[in-house]
Amino acid sequence: MRSFVNKSGIFIGVVTFALTLFSAGCGGGGSEEIQGEENAILTDAPYVPPQITRNYPTKVIVNLEVKEVVSRLADGVTYNKWTFGGKVPGKFIRVREGDLVEFHLHNHPSSTMLHNIDLHAVTGPGGGAESSNTAPGHTSVFSFKAINPGLYVYHCATPPVGLHIANGMYGLILVEPKEGLPKVDREYYVMQSEFYTQGNFGDPGLQMFDMQKAVDENPSYVVFNGEVGSLIGDKSLRADAGQTVRLFMGDGGPNLISSFHLIGEIFDEVHFQGGSLVTQKNVGTTLIPAGGTSILQFKVDVPGTYTLVDHSYFRAQSKGCVGKMVVSGAENKTIYSGKQSDEIYLGSTAKEEGSLQQAPAGTTPSGNVPVSGNQPSAANQSQAAPEDMKSLMAMGQQVFTQNCVSCHQANGHGIPNVFPPLAKSDFLMADKQRSIRVAMHGLTGPVTVNGKQYNNTMPQLSLSDQQIAAVLTYVRNSFGNKGDVVTVDEVKKVRGK
């Protein structure tokens, strides 16, 4: 479109311009000629295939295997997951706008069900589901043109669809715009979903699907990337301060909308619902519908550990929906100072002898009162005890990390004048039965630890006898403490009193 000099030229220019807009708006990749072919690179979460650098469409061959596998859901908990590629979520697929995708869906001979795939990136009946119904030990092939750029969910659509999704059959496919995505330093793949188990959260052993919980939309687990702790510790996402990160976020559902939040960061750009346009900037929490996506881009300015959560917070606190991003690098005090001071504040309680909490009614160890909380389930209570000190310590560290570290701190030193230390704690080590009661019922009211008085609340936690035995064994043999094993039988005796 070069000439607007005469009427004819204006007409030609307008038509050309209109066609360009139409092509861009409708996914104009269809007008380009397919050149060559290649096998798709598929990756497991949290990793994604490399950005596409070619400037032409090609034929992309995708080989994806459906496999039913028993794998970890949480520590001591397994589940028979139905997967695209052996893990939950399914493999990340990356193609370019205009590519011709030849899809080979293999259903492993060991599968017990017929499966298929509905890719939301497909324009066609069932998103490919009707063409990909595949019996165990069979392979189905179909093709589609990737004409609409964006980030899309795929899932199994074999009836009952909800059951197949609830068992883990979902993943993401990215159709990169033909002009490509802006370069970033890191890209990750994270997908939230729910599991509906017959046992409660943390109940050990192989858990079975609970249809009624699914119908009631009351999951036992809400997790990132298919299991509790998938983005914790050595599995945390990584970045360096100053780098730009792009998250490809999906919500497999099958029921819940995600209120996704990265604590301590702001999303500089959001492709709401995974569309091809940046629709919002400077967003703290973004909604991702079940079966939907979002592309989130942000620069990490300050080093530290950042927490991924569903801000429907009990999903994070009690159902496993937590992940971490560790950012390394030099501190930037102009953006974030860190703690600059910590002084005593008494406020209106200054004349009330420093009381920080108003105690509810009830009974607790040392005459104090418990804070309400869930009771451990019967299944949890019947869990077999670890056989040795090493196993108890490992489980105890896990329980401590999940439940205790925010107050007592990773080094066991607590927070001065607020939460008492466990490190070399005379209160902890002097009376084993009292410690069991505290771990079992919580604690409210004044206590004296290592000569200092604390007056705050430890909530009652929903810990099994085994978890109490493990965490007390751990804290009584960590942080400079030297104690003996706390057994499940000892916990049972205290619970029975």
N, C-alpha and C positions, 0 to 999 in steps of 0.2 A: 504494500500500500504506500505508493510514493507520491502520486499526483492528486492534488485537489484543485488544479488550475481551471479546468472546464467542467461542465455539467457531467459529461461522460466520465471524466476522471473522478469526480466526486462520487458518482454512482458506483463505479468500480471499487473505489476505496471503501465506501460504506459496506458494500457486500462482502468485501474481503475481511473487513474488520468484524462484521457480524459473524461470519463463518469462523473466524479465529476465536471469538468469544464462545460460540456454541461448542466448538471443538474442545476448548479448555473446560467449559462447564460440564460437559457430558463425558469427559474422559476421552480425549481425542486420540488416544493411543491406537485406536482402530485404523487410523489413516496411514500409519507407518508400516513399512514392509518388514515382515519377520525375517530375521537373518540368523542362520545357524541354529544350534540347540545346545543346551547344557543341563547337567543334573543339579537340582536345587541343593544348596547347603542347608541342612536342618540342624537346629541347636536345641539343647535342653535349657530351661530356665536356670539361672537368670541371664544367660548369655544369648546374643542374637547374631545372626550371620552378618558379615561385613556389608557396609554400604555398597550399593550398586554403582559402578562407575561407567558402565557402557552407556552410550547415547543412542541406542537403537533397541527395538524389541527383539526378543528371541523366543524360541520354543524352550520352555523350562519343564523338565521332567521331575515330578515329585513322587518319591516312593515313601509311603507312610504305612507302617505296620500297626495294626490294632492288636493289643496283647493284654490279657487279664493277668495281673500279678498281685501277689500278697506283698505289701511293703509297709514301711513305717508310717504311722500317722502321728505318733508322739512317742516319747520314751516309754517303752514297755507296751505300746499299743500298736497293733497292726490292723490292716484293712485290705480286703480284696478289691483292688482298684482296677477299673477298666480304663485302659490308657491308649493314647495315640503316641506310640513310640516307646512305651515301657515306663514312662514317668508321667506324673501330674504336675503342672499342666502339660499338654501335648507339645510336640516340637514346634518351634517358631519357624514360620515359612516367610521368605522374603522374595518378592518378585517386583518387576518394574511395570508401570502403567504401559499397556499395549502388548505385554507378553502373552503368548499363547501357552497356557499351562496344561500339560498332559498329566493327569493325576492318576496314580496307581495306588489303590487302597487294598492292602493285604490284610486279611483276617487270619491270625495265627491258628494253626490246626488245634491248639490246646484251648481255644476260646470255647465258651459254653453258649454264646449268644450270636445271633446275627447282628451285625453292626453296619453303619453307614456314616457319611459325613455331610453336614450342611455347613458350607462356608458362606458366611455373610458377604464375602467379596464376590460371590458368583451371581451373575444375572442369568437366571434360568430356574425352572421348576425345582422347588425344594432346596435351592442352593447347592445342587449336586446330589442331594440325598436320594432322590428317586433313581439316579443312575449308578449309585454306589452301594445299594443294598448287597451285602457280601456275607455269605455263609462262612462258618469256620473252615479254614483250609482252602479258601478261594481268594481270587484277586479280581477286583473290578477296575475298569479303566474308563475315564471320561475326560473331556477337555473343556476348557472355558477360556475366554478372552478376559484378561484383567483390565477392564475398561474404566474403572472408577478408582482413583487413588484414595488411600485411607488405611486405617488400621481396623481390622475386623476380627470378630470372634468366629471360630469354627467349633462345631460340636456334633456329637452323634444325635441323629434324629429318629432313631428306631424306637417305636412305641414300646413301653411308655417312656417318652422322651425325658421326663424329669428324672426317672430312675437312672438312665444312662449318664445324664449330666451329673447327677448326685454322686455317682460312682467314679467320676473323674474324667469324663470324656469331653474335653474342651481344650482349646489352645488359641493362638493368635496367628493371623496372616497379615503381613504388611504389603500393601501395593504402593511402592514408592512412586511419587509423581515423576513424570518423565524428565523433568528438569532437576530431579534429585532433591534430597533433603540437605539443609545446611550442615556443614561439618561440625561435629562435636567431639569432645575428648573421650567420652564414655557413653555407651548405650547398654541398657539393661531391660530385661523382660520379667515383669512381675504380674502375677495373676491371683486375684482373691477368689475364694470359693468356700462352700460349706460342706460339711459331712454330717450325716444324720445317723448316729450309731445307737444301738439298743442300750448300751451302757452310757453312763455320764462321762463328762470330760475327765480324762485321766484313768478311767477304769481299765485295768490291764488286760492283755491278751488280744486275741483276734476278735474284732468287733464286727457285728452284722448290721446291715442297713435296716433302719426303722422307718417304715412307710408313714406311720401316723405322725412322727415328728416332722417328716418332710411335708406332709399335707398341712400341718399346723405351722409350718415355717419356723420351727424351733430347733435349730441345729445344735448338736453337741459341740461341734468345732467350727470355727471360722478361721481360715488360715491363708497365708500367702504361699504360693507355689507348692501346694499339695500336702503340707505337713507342718506341724508345730516346730518352730525353730529352724525353718528352712533358710532364714536369712539372719542367723544369730552366730556369734563367735567367728570361727574360721570361714563360715559361709556368708558373712556380712558383705554387702556391696561395698566397693572401694572407690575412692577418688582422691585426687590431690587438690589442695586449696588453690583456687584460681581456675580450675577446670570447669568445663561446661558438661553437664550430664543430661542425657535424654532417657526418660523412662517410658517404655511401652507398657501401659497398664491395661489390664483386662479384668473383667468380673465374670467368672464362669457361672456364678449363681449356685444353684438354680433359682434361688428365691430373692436374696437380699441385695439391696442397693448399697454400694460402698460409699462412705463419706471419707474419701482417702485424704490423708494428711501426712506430711513429713515434718515432724516436730523440729522447729528451729530453721526451717527453710521456707522460701516463698517461690512458687512456680513462676518464673519470668514469663513463660509463654505456655498457653494451654490450647491444644487442639481438642475442643470439647467433643466428646463422643467419637474421638478418633478421626474426625473429618480432615480434609486436606487443607483447611485454613486455620490460622491462629485466630481463635475467636475471643480470647481474653488474655490479659496480662496481669501479673502481680496478684496471683491467687493463692490463698492459704490452704483452703480445703476445697476439693472438687468432687462432685457427684459422678459416679460411674454406674450406669444401670446394669442390672443383671443381663448378661448377653451383650454388654457394651464395652467400650474401650475409651481410653484417653491417652493422648501423647503429651507428656509433660517435660518441659525443658527448663533448666535452671543452672546458674553458676554458683558453685560452692566457694564462698569467700573466706570462711573461718574453719580452721581444723577442729575436729572433735567427733563425737559419736552422735549421729542423728537417728531418730526412731521413726519407722514407718508404722502407721496405725490406721485402722478404720476408726474414725472419730465417734462412731457409735460405741462408746468406750468399753462397755462390758464385753464386747467382742474381743477387744485387745486384752483386757484385764483377766477375763475368765474363760475365753474360748480359743486363745492362741494366736490372734491376729496381730502379731508384732514382728517387725524386722528391724535390722540395723544397717546404717550406712556409715562407714568409718572414713573420715576425711583426714588425710595427713598433710603436714606442711607447717610453715611458720605462722605464729599467731599474728592476728591483725587487730591490735588494740583500738584502732580508730573505729572499727565496725562493732567489735564486741570486747568488752573489758575483762570479762570474767568477774568473779566476786572481788569486790574492792574492800569490803569490810563486813564484819559479822558481829553485831552488838546485841546486848540483851534488850528486849522490848517487853514491857509488862502491861502497857496500856491500862485499861480500866481494872485489870486484875491486880494492880500494884498494891492495893490494900487488902487483897484477899489471899495473902501468903503465897503468891506466885502460882495459883491454880490456873492451869491452861485448859483443862477439860472439865466439863460438867458430866459427872458420872451418871449413867442410866441405872435403873433398878436391876437387881439380880445378884448373883453370887459368883465369885471367882476365887482363884488362889489368893492367899494373903488377905482375904476379906474384901477384895476388890470385885469388880463386876465385868462380865463379858460384853463384848461388842457383838451385835448380831452378825450371823454369817451362816453360810450353808453347811449342813452336816455332810460328812463323807458318805458315799453310797454304800449299800451293803456289799456290792461287788468289789468296791474299792477296799473295804475292810477285810475281805477274804483273801486279798492278794498275798501270795507267798513271799516270805521275807528273803532278802538277799542272803547268800550263804556265807559271805565272808566280809571282813572289814573293808577290803578294797571296794567291793560292790556297794556297801553301805555308804562309804565316803563319796563315791561317784554319784549315787542317787541323791545323797544329802546336799552335795554341791549344786546339783540341778535344782532341787527344791529351794535352796537358799537363794540362788540366782533369780528364780521366778517370783519369789514371795518376800524376801527379806532384805535384798541388797539396797533398795532405795532408801531405807531408814538406817540400817546398820552399816551400810557402805561395803564395798567389795573387800576392803581391808579389815572389816570388823570393828573399826574404830568408832562407828556411830557418828552422830552430829553433836558437837559440844553443846551441852545445856539443853538439848532437845531430845535426841534419841540416844539411849545409853550404849556404851561399847559392849561388844561380845569379846573383844580381844582381852585376854587376861582378866576376865570378869569374875569377881568374887561371887556376885549374885548368881551367875550362870552355873558356876562350878560347885557351889556350896551345897546344893540340894537338888539331886537329880529328879526326884518326884515333883518338886515345885516347877522345875523347868519343863517337865512333861505337861503339867497342868497349864502352864503359860502357853506352850505351843498348841495345846488342845483347845483352850477356851479364850485365849487372848488375855490382855491385862490392861486395866485402867486404874489410875490412882498413883500416889507417890511411891517410889521405890528408891533405894539407895544402892548405888553401884560404885564400887571402888571409892567410897567416901563422898560421892556427890549424889545429890538428890535429883531425880527426874520425875516429872509429873505429866505424862502424856498418855496416848492410847496406842496399844497394839491390838489391831482388830483380830477377831476370831477368824481363823482360816479354815477352809474346807480341806483339811489334810487327813489322809488315812493314817491308821496306826503305823503302817510301814513307812510312810513319808515322815511322820513325826520321829520315829526311831532313827531314820536316816539323817534327817537334818540336824537332830540333836547330837548324833554321833559325829557329824561333820563339824559343827561349831564347837563342840567340846574337845575336838582334836585338831583345831585350826587356830590361826591368829595367835599363836603362842600358848594356847591351852593344851593341857595334857590330861585326857580323861579316858574312861573306859567306854566300851560299846553300850549304847542304849538299845535294848532288844524290843522286839514287837511284843513279847509277853509282858515286859515291864509296862509298856504303854497300855496294853489291854487291862492290866490290873488297875492302873490309875483310872481308866475310863469306866471300869466297872464299879468304882467306889461311889 
